[in-house]
Amino acid sequence: MTIPESDWLEVLRAACAAPNSSQRKVAERLGYSTSVISQVLGGKYAGDLKAVQAKVEGAFMGVTVNCPVVGELPRNRCLEYQRQAFAATNHLRVQLSRSCPECKHNRHQARQTEVR
């Protein structure tokens, strides 16, 4: 499913403007600082905008990926798993550490594919 680039920004704006919501609450849900969300909405974010887009799509738009370890999960949760540190005492993290580096959903793997 291809999502027009501007749609995720509109969803992000709507999530921040929703009743009982705020940029702070949206930032916490996405795992970013309020400053990052403000910069993205203002068009001034110099970081990895595709990562922010993927998190918004997963958290607010229902975009999922099929993880070889966990199964189907929201895209934002996939990115959270990728950022977790290896822990030999956690069976899931051991499996993810083996699968994530070669997975097509790995954010670094996807970037390398785009560059080629």
C-alpha distance (Angstrom), angle and dihedral (degrees) to the residues before:
residue distance angle dihedral
M1 . . .
T2 3.80 . .
I3 3.77 116.9 .
P4 3.81 119.8 -157.9
E5 3.80 107.6 -111.8
S6 3.78 96.0 -120.8
D7 3.82 94.0 51.9
W8 3.80 94.1 73.0
L9 3.81 90.6 51.3
E10 3.79 90.6 52.6
V11 3.80 89.6 49.5
L12 3.81 89.9 50.0
R13 3.82 91.2 50.1
A14 3.81 91.1 48.2
A15 3.81 91.9 48.4
C16 3.80 90.8 53.0
A17 3.81 92.5 46.4
A18 3.80 96.1 45.4
P19 3.82 119.0 115.7
N20 3.80 111.8 -87.4
S21 3.80 90.2 14.9
S22 3.78 136.5 101.0
Q23 3.77 140.9 173.6
R24 3.81 87.4 -93.7
K25 3.82 93.5 55.0
V26 3.80 92.4 45.5
A27 3.82 90.8 47.4
E28 3.82 91.0 51.9
R29 3.80 91.5 49.4
L30 3.80 91.2 50.8
G31 3.80 95.2 42.4
Y32 3.79 95.4 -115.7
S33 3.78 134.9 114.2
T34 3.79 121.6 -100.2
S35 3.79 87.2 -114.2
V36 3.81 91.9 60.5
I37 3.81 92.1 50.9
S38 3.80 90.8 47.9
Q39 3.81 91.6 50.0
V40 3.81 92.5 47.6
L41 3.81 91.7 50.5
G42 3.80 90.2 47.0
G43 3.80 92.8 49.7
K44 3.81 92.5 -118.2
Y45 3.81 102.9 105.5
A46 3.81 111.1 127.2
G47 3.82 96.1 -175.2
D48 3.80 132.0 86.6
L49 3.80 100.7 -47.6
K50 3.82 92.0 178.5
A51 3.82 89.6 61.1
V52 3.81 90.6 52.0
Q53 3.79 89.7 47.6
A54 3.82 91.5 50.8
K55 3.80 91.4 50.4
V56 3.81 92.6 49.0
E57 3.79 91.0 47.7
G58 3.79 91.6 50.8
A59 3.80 98.6 42.0
F60 3.81 100.2 39.3
M61 3.82 108.4 15.9
G62 3.80 102.8 43.9
V63 3.81 97.2 -117.6
T64 3.80 109.5 161.2
V65 3.79 137.3 -174.6
N66 3.78 130.1 -152.8
C67 3.80 105.7 -120.4
P68 3.82 114.6 -158.8
V69 3.82 89.0 -139.6
V70 3.81 106.5 34.5
G71 3.79 102.3 23.4
E72 3.79 123.3 -135.5
L73 3.80 113.2 0.9
P74 3.81 138.7 153.8
R75 3.81 113.7 -80.4
N76 3.81 92.1 -120.9
R77 3.82 90.6 56.1
C78 3.82 89.6 51.0
L79 3.82 89.1 55.9
E80 3.81 90.3 48.4
Y81 3.81 90.6 53.2
Q82 3.81 90.1 50.0
R83 3.80 91.4 55.8
Q84 3.79 96.3 49.3
A85 3.78 116.8 106.8
F86 3.79 120.7 -113.9
A87 3.79 113.2 -93.9
A88 3.80 117.5 -174.4
T89 3.81 89.0 -161.2
N90 3.80 92.9 59.4
H91 3.81 113.5 75.4
L92 3.82 93.6 -159.8
R93 3.81 93.5 51.8
V94 3.81 90.7 49.1
Q95 3.81 90.2 54.2
L96 3.81 92.1 44.5
S97 3.80 92.0 49.5
R98 3.80 88.0 57.7
S99 3.81 97.0 44.2
C100 3.81 105.9 33.9
P101 3.82 100.0 66.6
E102 3.83 92.0 60.0
C103 3.80 98.3 32.7
K104 3.80 118.3 116.5
H105 3.82 88.3 -132.9
N106 3.80 93.4 58.4
R107 3.79 106.5 117.6
H108 3.82 92.4 -138.0
Q109 3.82 92.7 46.0
A110 3.82 90.5 51.5
R111 3.81 91.0 50.9
Q112 3.82 91.6 51.6
T113 3.81 90.3 50.7
E114 3.82 91.1 52.4
V115 3.82 92.3 50.9
R116 3.82 95.0 52.4
